[in-house]
Amino acid sequence: MSNFNQQLEKIKNEAGFIAALDQSGGSTPKALANYGVDASAYSNDDEMFDVIHAMRTRIVTSPVFNGDRIMGAILFENTMDREVEGQGTADYLWNEKRVVPFLKVDKGLADESDGAQVMKPMPGLDELLQRAREKNVFGTKMRSVIKTANAAGVRAVVAQQFEIGRQIVAAGLVPIIEPEVDINSPQKEETEELLKGELLAHLDRLDEGQLVMLKLTLPEVDNFYRECIEHSSILKVVALSGGYSRDEANQRLARQNGMVASFSRALTEGLSAQQSDEEFNQMLDVSIESIFQASTT
């Protein structure tokens, strides 16, 4: 069985969650600050990415980080292009840890329109997808944001996500479609109603055998996305933590049957550059175990 098919079976059938290690240029300083590294530790983007890669390397090489509880990891392009212990990052994740590699492919968010932010244009996407395939990446992730219950905004976000999702499927990768609903939206529940309707309509229009994943904000109504989880074109539905603390994200996730975590900040909460390896691994183990348990409901 090819690596791709082994990875497909893992995502489809094995327990676990996806670690989101894909902070890009805009979100890296905050991620580093939370890790106890302030801006004085680097003087330009290259040095900043060196520091964040060291942090990610510390996480993925930890003995507690492996495929027993973590099914996949989402990488930033800069991380995909680097090495961990002498192997390309994606190869290291799969060969050494049995963790399925994904790549963040979006270029950030456009300005808000109709209560939502679609993704900025992605020139060179086909080339990036080809490089990802060559580096043995399994799938991709791309994020939009919805802030209000505006039907036009929701439609625009989902239509763009699925249009690019089809391009990614055609390139031989599995897209994670992420139309995030802002957890601070005053119309969060109504927005989720609109979003689910659009998602199901687009899922129904996929060709037989075309598989996608969804990454969704933890909903106000428990098991709200059950129809999506059970759809024949869905490989997996994962949840973003979206600004909730790890404890609250885990509590909300545990009430969603069949949905698993794809947490970023909630995964690294409590980790610090100043910790000894023993302290770091112990903290990471507690974090991974709590998210794993919340993902197995």
SEFI-563855 format. One record per residue (C-alpha): x, y, z. Coordinates in pm, 1 decimal, m for minus. Example, Ala and Ser with C-alpha at 12.3 -4.5 7.8 and 13.67 -1.06 7.14 Angstrom:
BEGIN
((1230.0; m450.0; 780.0)) ((1367.0; m106.0; 714.0)) 
END
This chain:
BEGIN
((0.0; 0.0; 0.0)) ((135.1; 346.3; m90.2)) ((213.1; 603.3; 178.8)) ((m83.8; 809.0; 58.4)) ((m324.5; 516.6; 97.7)) ((m179.2; 427.7; 438.2)) ((m226.5; 787.7; 545.4)) ((m580.8; 792.7; 407.5)) ((m666.0; 484.5; 613.2)) ((m510.2; 638.3; 924.1)) ((m713.0; 959.2; 898.1)) ((m1028.6; 765.2; 818.7)) ((m1009.1; 491.2; 1079.1)) ((m762.8; 560.3; 1360.6)) ((m822.6; 758.2; 1678.2)) ((m635.3; 1081.5; 1733.2)) ((m632.9; 1449.2; 1643.2)) ((m448.1; 1691.6; 1415.8)) ((m180.2; 1920.5; 1556.6)) ((m191.5; 2262.1; 1387.1)) ((170.4; 2381.4; 1369.8)) ((109.8; 2624.3; 1085.0)) ((152.0; 2974.6; 1226.9)) ((272.4; 3190.9; 938.2)) ((438.2; 3531.6; 920.3)) ((154.8; 3726.4; 1078.0)) ((81.2; 3491.8; 1367.3)) ((436.1; 3376.4; 1446.1)) ((537.2; 3663.1; 1682.8)) ((233.6; 3597.1; 1905.3)) ((299.7; 3221.7; 1904.1)) ((661.1; 3284.3; 2003.3)) ((558.9; 3531.9; 2274.8)) ((325.0; 3268.8; 2422.2)) ((624.1; 3030.9; 2415.7)) ((829.7; 3278.7; 2617.5)) ((1037.9; 3418.6; 2329.9)) ((1000.4; 3793.9; 2276.3)) ((1087.2; 3994.5; 1967.0)) ((1437.1; 4074.8; 2096.8)) ((1535.5; 3714.3; 2016.4)) ((1526.1; 3780.6; 1640.8)) ((1591.6; 4081.2; 1417.7)) ((1426.7; 3982.0; 1087.3)) ((1184.8; 3729.9; 938.1)) ((1455.1; 3474.0; 859.7)) ((1569.4; 3467.7; 1221.3)) ((1208.2; 3458.0; 1341.3)) ((1137.6; 3153.3; 1126.7)) ((1455.0; 2988.4; 1259.1)) ((1323.8; 3033.8; 1613.3)) ((972.2; 2905.3; 1537.2)) ((1120.6; 2605.7; 1353.1)) ((1327.4; 2525.6; 1662.3)) ((1006.7; 2537.3; 1867.2)) ((820.5; 2311.1; 1624.0)) ((1116.9; 2075.1; 1607.5)) ((1115.8; 2050.6; 1987.1)) ((745.7; 1961.0; 1974.9)) ((755.2; 1700.0; 1697.9)) ((1076.0; 1530.7; 1820.0)) ((937.6; 1499.5; 2173.4)) ((889.2; 1134.5; 2270.8)) ((525.8; 1210.8; 2362.0)) ((446.1; 1339.6; 2009.4)) ((363.8; 1041.2; 1788.1)) ((96.3; 871.0; 1580.0)) ((m56.0; 686.8; 1875.5)) ((m255.7; 998.4; 1967.7)) ((m182.2; 1244.5; 1685.2)) ((m313.4; 1149.6; 1342.1)) ((m180.6; 1450.0; 1151.7)) ((8.3; 1779.4; 1167.8)) ((m45.1; 2096.4; 963.2)) ((272.5; 2271.2; 849.5)) ((351.3; 2621.2; 725.2)) ((526.9; 2628.8; 384.0)) ((851.6; 2745.1; 546.9)) ((836.4; 2443.0; 780.5)) ((770.2; 2200.5; 493.1)) ((1082.2; 2331.1; 318.9)) ((1302.4; 2269.1; 624.0)) ((1439.2; 1951.9; 780.9)) ((1394.7; 1777.3; 1113.6)) ((1681.4; 1548.9; 1216.3)) ((1811.4; 1524.0; 859.4)) ((1480.1; 1451.9; 686.9)) ((1230.4; 1683.1; 520.5)) ((974.1; 1778.3; 784.4)) ((688.6; 1589.3; 615.1)) ((903.7; 1277.4; 574.0)) ((1017.0; 1295.2; 936.8)) ((657.1; 1317.9; 1059.4)) ((547.2; 1011.4; 864.8)) ((861.8; 797.1; 869.6)) ((951.9; 849.2; 1235.5)) ((623.9; 941.3; 1403.8)) ((348.2; 798.1; 1179.4)) ((187.3; 1144.0; 1176.0)) ((20.8; 1246.8; 847.8)) ((158.3; 1577.8; 706.2)) ((m68.0; 1859.5; 582.4)) ((32.2; 2199.3; 440.1)) ((m128.7; 2540.2; 497.4)) ((m170.2; 2686.5; 147.0)) ((m366.6; 3010.0; 189.7)) ((m197.9; 3351.2; 177.4)) ((m410.8; 3511.6; 446.7)) ((m744.8; 3690.3; 452.4)) ((m888.2; 3958.6; 226.1)) ((m1059.6; 4263.7; 377.0)) ((m1400.7; 4204.2; 533.2)) ((m1702.2; 4215.2; 300.9)) ((m2059.9; 4108.5; 378.8)) ((m1953.1; 4012.6; 730.7)) ((m1685.5; 3768.6; 612.4)) ((m1326.4; 3746.6; 494.7)) ((m1253.1; 3529.3; 194.2)) ((m896.9; 3424.4; 119.2)) ((m652.1; 3642.9; m67.5)) ((m557.3; 3524.9; m419.0)) ((m312.4; 3234.0; m426.3)) ((m84.7; 3283.9; m726.9)) ((141.9; 2986.6; m777.8)) ((m91.2; 2745.1; m599.4)) ((m46.3; 2469.5; m860.2)) ((329.9; 2493.6; m822.6)) ((301.4; 2481.2; m443.1)) ((75.3; 2175.3; m462.2)) ((324.3; 2002.4; m691.4)) ((607.2; 2074.9; m445.2)) ((393.0; 1945.6; m162.5)) ((333.5; 1619.4; m349.2)) ((706.5; 1585.7; m416.0)) ((772.1; 1634.2; m44.7)) ((517.6; 1360.8; 42.2)) ((254.2; 1588.6; 191.3)) ((m90.5; 1425.3; 214.7)) ((m326.7; 1721.4; 227.3)) ((m370.0; 2095.2; 263.8)) ((m546.6; 2350.1; 483.4)) ((m688.2; 2693.1; 399.6)) ((m878.1; 2934.3; 624.3)) ((m1153.0; 3190.4; 574.7)) ((m1345.4; 3372.5; 850.7)) ((m1717.8; 3443.0; 889.8)) ((m1819.8; 3707.7; 1143.3)) ((m2193.6; 3764.2; 1097.4)) ((m2503.9; 3581.9; 976.1)) ((m2485.1; 3741.7; 631.5)) ((m2595.6; 3493.2; 366.7)) ((m2393.5; 3659.4; 89.4)) ((m2074.5; 3648.9; 297.1)) ((m2125.0; 3283.9; 394.1)) ((m2195.7; 3188.7; 32.3)) ((m1882.1; 3366.5; m89.5)) ((m1659.4; 3194.7; 166.0)) ((m1790.0; 2843.4; 101.6)) ((m1794.9; 2883.0; m279.0)) ((m1429.9; 2995.4; m280.7)) ((m1325.0; 2717.4; m42.3)) ((m1481.3; 2446.1; m258.3)) ((m1357.9; 2594.7; m586.1)) ((m998.2; 2583.4; m461.3)) ((m1068.5; 2253.0; m286.0)) ((m1146.5; 2094.1; m623.6)) ((m814.8; 2226.4; m758.0)) ((m636.5; 2064.1; m463.0)) ((m817.9; 1731.9; m513.1)) ((m718.4; 1741.5; m881.5)) ((m355.1; 1778.5; m771.9)) ((m381.0; 1453.7; m575.8)) ((m407.9; 1602.2; m225.6)) ((m688.9; 1607.9; 31.2)) ((m801.1; 1962.6; 122.7)) ((m902.8; 2069.9; 471.4)) ((m1170.0; 2333.9; 406.1)) ((m1177.8; 2580.4; 697.4)) ((m1460.4; 2838.1; 702.8)) ((m1405.2; 2957.0; 1061.1)) ((m1697.1; 3118.6; 1243.2)) ((m1565.9; 3386.5; 1479.4)) ((m1634.7; 3266.8; 1835.7)) ((m1713.2; 3627.8; 1932.7)) ((m1980.7; 3668.4; 1667.1)) ((m2303.3; 3802.7; 1821.5)) ((m2488.2; 3581.1; 1570.7)) ((m2276.8; 3268.7; 1604.0)) ((m2562.6; 3016.2; 1611.2)) ((m2747.7; 3176.4; 1316.7)) ((m2419.6; 3195.0; 1123.5)) ((m2360.8; 2824.1; 1180.5)) ((m2709.6; 2749.4; 1043.8)) ((m2627.2; 2932.8; 720.8)) ((m2283.7; 2771.7; 701.0)) ((m2408.8; 2415.7; 739.2)) ((m2662.0; 2462.9; 460.8)) ((m2394.1; 2590.2; 223.1)) ((m2148.7; 2315.6; 319.4)) ((m2401.0; 2037.9; 257.2)) ((m2505.0; 2189.7; m78.1)) ((m2142.1; 2199.3; m197.2)) ((m2064.0; 1852.9; m60.5)) ((m2357.5; 1715.6; m258.2)) ((m2207.2; 1860.5; m577.1)) ((m1871.8; 1685.6; m541.9)) ((m1806.9; 1395.6; m777.7)) ((m1810.2; 1042.5; m643.9)) ((m1471.0; 962.1; m492.0)) ((m1374.6; 1326.7; m435.2)) ((m1282.2; 1350.7; m66.0)) ((m1245.3; 1663.5; 144.9)) ((m1209.0; 1740.1; 514.4)) ((m1375.7; 2021.2; 707.0)) ((m1223.5; 2227.8; 989.0)) ((m1502.1; 2402.1; 1177.3)) ((m1549.4; 2621.5; 1482.1)) ((m1691.2; 2428.4; 1776.4)) ((m2068.6; 2483.1; 1738.8)) ((m2323.5; 2628.2; 1978.7)) ((m2555.9; 2329.0; 1927.8)) ((m2398.6; 1993.0; 2013.7)) ((m2359.3; 1748.5; 1722.8)) ((m2472.0; 2024.4; 1488.7)) ((m2247.2; 1905.0; 1206.5)) ((m2353.0; 1539.0; 1219.2)) ((m2480.2; 1544.5; 857.3)) ((m2140.9; 1672.3; 743.5)) ((m1954.1; 1406.8; 943.2)) ((m2169.3; 1134.7; 785.5)) ((m2148.6; 1267.3; 426.7)) ((m1992.7; 1026.9; 174.6)) ((m1750.8; 1294.9; 45.5)) ((m1611.2; 1370.0; 392.8)) ((m1293.3; 1203.4; 512.2)) ((m1298.8; 1372.3; 855.8)) ((m1446.1; 1676.0; 1030.6)) ((m1202.9; 1846.4; 1268.2)) ((m1250.2; 2134.6; 1510.7)) ((m1050.2; 2451.6; 1558.3)) ((m1006.8; 2594.5; 1906.3)) ((m1071.2; 2945.4; 1776.1)) ((m955.7; 3134.3; 2082.3)) ((m1121.5; 2915.9; 2344.4)) ((m890.6; 2802.3; 2624.8)) ((m778.7; 2440.9; 2600.6)) ((m1014.6; 2339.1; 2883.5)) ((m1318.6; 2500.1; 2723.3)) ((m1226.3; 2376.3; 2374.9)) ((m1189.1; 2022.9; 2509.7)) ((m1520.8; 2041.7; 2696.0)) ((m1701.8; 2162.6; 2384.8)) ((m1528.1; 1907.2; 2162.6)) ((m1609.3; 1614.9; 2391.2)) ((m1979.4; 1683.9; 2327.0)) ((m1937.7; 1653.1; 1947.1)) ((m1955.1; 1285.4; 1848.0)) ((m1724.4; 1196.6; 1559.6)) ((m1546.9; 1533.3; 1550.2)) ((m1176.7; 1549.2; 1639.8)) ((m947.2; 1837.3; 1732.8)) ((m720.4; 2037.2; 1508.2)) ((m589.2; 2272.5; 1772.5)) ((m301.8; 2520.7; 1746.3)) ((m277.0; 2760.3; 2039.8)) ((m471.5; 2521.2; 2263.6)) ((m211.7; 2250.1; 2189.1)) ((90.4; 2463.0; 2281.5)) ((m73.2; 2635.0; 2580.8)) ((165.4; 2609.9; 2878.1)) ((476.6; 2524.7; 2675.6)) ((779.7; 2746.3; 2729.9)) ((1128.1; 2783.4; 2584.5)) ((1252.3; 2812.8; 2943.5)) ((1128.4; 2467.4; 3046.4)) ((1370.0; 2177.9; 3081.2)) ((1310.6; 1893.7; 2836.1)) ((1150.6; 1694.9; 3117.6)) ((913.1; 1979.5; 3205.9)) ((838.9; 2050.4; 2840.3)) ((761.9; 1687.3; 2757.9)) ((547.1; 1648.4; 3068.8)) ((341.6; 1959.2; 2981.2)) ((307.4; 1851.7; 2617.3)) ((199.9; 1503.6; 2725.5)) ((m77.1; 1644.9; 2945.6)) ((m193.0; 1868.1; 2661.0)) ((m190.1; 1588.5; 2401.3)) ((m369.8; 1346.1; 2631.1)) ((m647.4; 1591.6; 2718.5)) ((m706.8; 1678.8; 2352.5)) ((m690.2; 1310.9; 2252.5)) ((m953.2; 1217.7; 2510.0)) ((m1182.5; 1499.3; 2395.5)) ((m1138.7; 1376.7; 2035.6)) ((m1245.6; 1017.9; 2103.5)) ((m1613.5; 1081.0; 2175.7)) 
END
